[in-house]
Amino acid sequence: MLIGKVCSIRGGIRSCVVRPIARLFTCPSNMAKSKFEYVRNFETDDTCLKNCYIVVRLDGRNFHRFAEQHKFTKPNDNRALGLMSRSAHSVMEELEDIVIAYGQSDEFSFVFKRSSNWFKRRASKLMTHVASQFSSSYVFYWKEFFGDQTLLYPPSFDGRVVLYPSNRNLKDYLSWRQADCHINNLYNTVFWTLVQKGGLTTVQAEDRLKRDETVTKRLKRPNEEEKDVNVTRSRRKVQAYHCDIIGDQFWQEHTDILEDDNC
């Protein structure tokens, strides 16, 4: 801390005024080390493997409750979906190495290009930066989509980092998320139709849509008489195919997303 002293002489009497000028902190390199520096050894190396696509996937924490508290329209609320997309747009503007982002419901996946060296490819840095930027954007742009409806409490998103070494792996990952989107959307659409138009309670609708069903079959086992037996079987699961990502056309039209497998 530097001190400035101003002196003057009036009528033979010397007076001094002391005032602070500035506070300076200096830390020469030879003074940076201390006996406490050993704690850095507890940090783990979370550098992502090179030549792999880095995918950061965010999921809303307890968003079923969040949607109920904020009265989201069922089965799909265009305001909420628009807000998710706007928040993802903000993340992609901030981190230019993200080449594509895919979202559904309360989740979003962000794909960093293979050659990205953002934050030295540290998984914790990438994940926390994406999560914080997305969460803050969700709150910041809330009014743009929900108008005067009050945000009752802050939303939160957890994240994970997954590496995919090849173009096929990455395409299959995104296809998996989109197929999951179709299945969930079909289920939710039918579920809320049964509730809103069919007059069922949510419990009744859930029971109606259970994938396991029990049927009675008449069977004859070895050394036994023919008799009726209850058999539990799984119904066929509905899966939808959408060519814009799962097919080749999407990737042919967006050749800048994928990098050469041989790089």
matplotlib code that plots the C-alpha trace (Angstrom):
import matplotlib.pyplot as plt

x = [0.0, 1.5, 0.9, 1.0, 2.0, 1.2, 2.9, 2.4, 3.7, 1.2, 2.3, 5.4, 3.3, 3.9, 0.9, 0.8, -2.1, -1.7, -3.9, -3.8, -2.8, -3.2, -3.1, -0.7, -0.3, 2.8, 3.5, 6.9, 7.2, 9.7, 7.1, 4.1, 5.0, 4.2, 3.9, 0.2, 0.7, 0.7, -3.1, -3.0, -1.9, -5.4, -6.8, -7.5, -6.7, -10.0, -8.6, -10.7, -9.1, -7.9, -9.5, -12.9, -16.1, -16.9, -20.7, -22.0, -25.6, -27.7, -30.8, -33.3, -33.3, -36.8, -38.4, -41.7, -42.3, -41.0, -43.4, -46.3, -45.5, -45.3, -48.3, -46.7, -49.2, -49.4, -48.2, -45.9, -45.5, -44.2, -43.1, -40.9, -39.5, -38.7, -37.0, -34.8, -33.8, -33.0, -30.8, -29.0, -28.5, -26.8, -24.4, -23.5, -22.8, -20.5, -18.6, -17.9, -16.4, -19.9, -20.8, -24.3, -26.8, -29.8, -32.6, -35.8, -38.1, -35.8, -32.5, -29.9, -26.8, -23.9, -21.3, -17.7, -15.7, -12.9, -10.1, -11.5, -9.0, -11.3, -10.3, -7.5, -10.3, -10.9, -14.3, -15.2, -14.5, -16.5, -19.5, -19.7, -19.4, -22.1, -24.4, -23.9, -24.4, -27.5, -29.1, -28.4, -29.8, -32.9, -33.6, -32.5, -34.8, -37.8, -39.9, -39.3, -41.3, -43.5, -44.3, -45.7, -45.8, -43.6, -40.6, -41.3, -37.8, -34.5, -34.3, -31.2, -29.6, -27.1, -24.6, -22.4, -19.5, -19.3, -16.7, -17.4, -14.3, -15.9, -18.5, -20.7, -20.7, -21.7, -24.5, -25.8, -25.8, -27.8, -30.1, -30.6, -31.6, -34.0, -35.6, -36.0, -37.7, -40.2, -41.0, -41.5, -43.6, -45.9, -46.4, -47.0, -49.4, -51.5, -51.2, -52.5, -55.2, -56.6, -56.5, -57.7, -60.2, -60.8, -61.7, -59.2, -57.1, -53.4, -53.1, -55.7, -54.0, -50.7, -52.2, -53.8, -50.4, -48.4, -46.2, -46.7, -50.0, -51.3, -53.3, -54.7, -53.6, -54.6, -51.5, -50.6, -47.4, -45.6, -47.3, -50.0, -53.6, -54.4, -55.3, -55.5, -52.3, -51.8, -48.9, -47.3, -45.7, -44.4, -46.3, -44.4, -42.6, -43.3, -40.3, -40.3, -37.7, -37.0, -34.7, -33.5, -30.9, -31.0, -30.8, -28.0, -29.7, -29.2, -25.5, -25.0, -26.5, -24.4, -21.0, -19.3, -20.5, -18.4, -14.6, -12.5, -12.2, -8.6, -7.6]
y = [0.0, 3.4, 6.4, 10.0, 12.8, 16.4, 19.0, 22.8, 25.6, 28.2, 30.8, 28.9, 25.7, 22.7, 20.5, 17.2, 15.4, 11.7, 10.1, 6.7, 6.9, 3.3, -0.3, -2.4, -6.1, -7.6, -11.3, -12.0, -15.5, -16.5, -15.7, -17.5, -20.9, -21.7, -24.7, -24.9, -25.3, -29.1, -29.1, -28.7, -32.3, -33.3, -32.0, -34.8, -34.6, -34.5, -33.7, -35.2, -37.6, -35.9, -36.6, -37.3, -35.3, -33.9, -34.0, -32.0, -33.1, -31.0, -32.2, -30.2, -31.1, -32.1, -30.4, -32.3, -30.3, -27.1, -27.6, -28.2, -25.2, -22.9, -24.5, -25.6, -26.6, -30.4, -32.4, -29.7, -26.0, -24.0, -21.2, -23.6, -25.3, -21.9, -20.8, -23.9, -23.2, -19.6, -20.6, -23.1, -20.4, -18.3, -21.1, -21.6, -17.9, -18.0, -21.2, -21.2, -24.7, -26.2, -27.4, -28.7, -28.8, -31.1, -30.7, -32.2, -31.6, -30.4, -31.7, -30.3, -31.9, -29.7, -31.2, -29.7, -30.4, -32.9, -30.4, -28.1, -27.0, -24.8, -24.8, -27.3, -29.9, -30.1, -31.8, -30.0, -26.6, -27.4, -28.8, -26.1, -23.3, -24.8, -25.4, -22.0, -20.2, -22.2, -21.8, -18.0, -17.6, -19.5, -17.0, -14.0, -14.8, -16.0, -12.9, -13.0, -16.2, -16.2, -12.5, -11.4, -14.9, -14.9, -17.2, -18.8, -20.1, -20.6, -23.7, -25.8, -28.2, -31.0, -32.0, -34.8, -35.2, -38.1, -38.7, -40.2, -41.2, -41.6, -39.9, -43.0, -42.9, -39.3, -39.8, -42.8, -40.8, -38.0, -40.6, -42.2, -38.9, -38.2, -41.7, -41.2, -37.9, -39.5, -42.3, -39.9, -37.5, -40.2, -41.5, -38.0, -37.1, -40.2, -39.9, -36.3, -37.0, -39.7, -37.3, -34.1, -35.6, -39.1, -38.1, -40.4, -39.5, -39.5, -42.8, -44.4, -43.1, -44.4, -47.9, -47.9, -47.2, -49.8, -51.8, -55.0, -56.8, -60.1, -62.4, -65.9, -68.7, -72.3, -74.4, -78.0, -78.8, -82.2, -84.8, -82.3, -81.7, -78.7, -75.6, -71.9, -70.0, -66.3, -65.0, -61.6, -60.2, -56.9, -55.0, -54.0, -50.7, -47.9, -46.5, -43.7, -43.1, -39.6, -39.1, -35.5, -36.8, -40.6, -40.7, -39.5, -36.5, -34.3, -35.1, -34.5, -31.1, -30.2, -31.5, -28.9, -30.7, -33.9, -34.1, -36.6, -39.9, -40.1, -36.7]
z = [0.0, -1.0, 1.1, -0.2, 2.2, 1.6, 3.8, 4.1, 6.4, 7.6, 10.2, 11.1, 11.8, 9.6, 9.0, 7.2, 5.6, 4.9, 2.2, 0.5, -3.1, -4.3, -3.0, -4.9, -4.6, -6.0, -6.3, -7.8, -9.3, -6.7, -4.0, -5.7, -4.2, -0.7, 1.6, 0.7, -3.0, -2.6, -2.6, -6.4, -6.6, -5.6, -8.9, -11.4, -15.1, -17.0, -20.4, -23.1, -25.5, -28.7, -32.1, -30.6, -30.8, -27.4, -26.6, -23.6, -22.8, -20.5, -18.7, -16.8, -13.1, -11.8, -14.8, -14.4, -11.3, -13.0, -15.9, -13.5, -11.3, -14.4, -16.1, -19.3, -22.0, -22.5, -24.3, -25.9, -24.9, -27.8, -25.4, -23.4, -26.5, -28.0, -24.8, -24.8, -28.4, -27.7, -24.8, -26.9, -29.5, -26.9, -26.0, -29.6, -30.0, -27.0, -27.9, -31.7, -31.6, -31.2, -34.7, -33.9, -31.1, -30.8, -28.3, -27.1, -24.2, -21.3, -22.7, -25.2, -26.7, -27.8, -30.1, -30.1, -33.2, -33.0, -33.3, -30.6, -28.0, -26.0, -22.3, -23.3, -23.7, -20.0, -19.5, -16.3, -17.9, -21.0, -19.1, -16.5, -19.1, -21.3, -18.3, -16.8, -20.1, -20.9, -17.4, -17.3, -20.8, -19.8, -17.1, -19.1, -22.1, -20.0, -20.5, -24.2, -24.4, -21.3, -21.2, -17.8, -16.4, -13.3, -13.1, -9.7, -9.0, -10.9, -13.1, -13.0, -15.5, -14.9, -17.5, -18.7, -21.2, -23.6, -26.3, -29.7, -31.9, -35.3, -37.6, -37.4, -33.6, -33.5, -36.1, -34.2, -31.0, -32.5, -34.2, -30.8, -29.2, -32.1, -32.0, -28.3, -29.0, -31.3, -28.9, -26.0, -28.0, -29.3, -25.8, -24.3, -27.1, -26.6, -22.8, -22.7, -25.3, -23.0, -20.1, -21.8, -24.3, -23.0, -19.5, -17.8, -14.8, -15.2, -13.3, -15.5, -18.6, -17.4, -16.7, -20.2, -21.8, -19.8, -22.2, -20.3, -20.7, -19.3, -21.5, -21.0, -23.2, -23.3, -23.2, -22.9, -21.1, -21.2, -19.0, -18.0, -19.1, -21.3, -19.2, -19.2, -18.2, -17.6, -19.7, -19.3, -22.4, -23.6, -26.2, -29.3, -28.8, -31.2, -33.0, -35.5, -38.3, -39.4, -42.4, -41.6, -39.2, -39.2, -43.0, -45.2, -46.7, -43.7, -43.4, -47.2, -46.8, -43.8, -44.6, -42.3, -39.2, -39.5, -39.9, -41.7, -39.9, -40.9, -39.4]

ax = plt.figure().add_subplot(projection="3d")
ax.plot(x, y, z, "-o")
ax.set_aspect("equal")
plt.show()
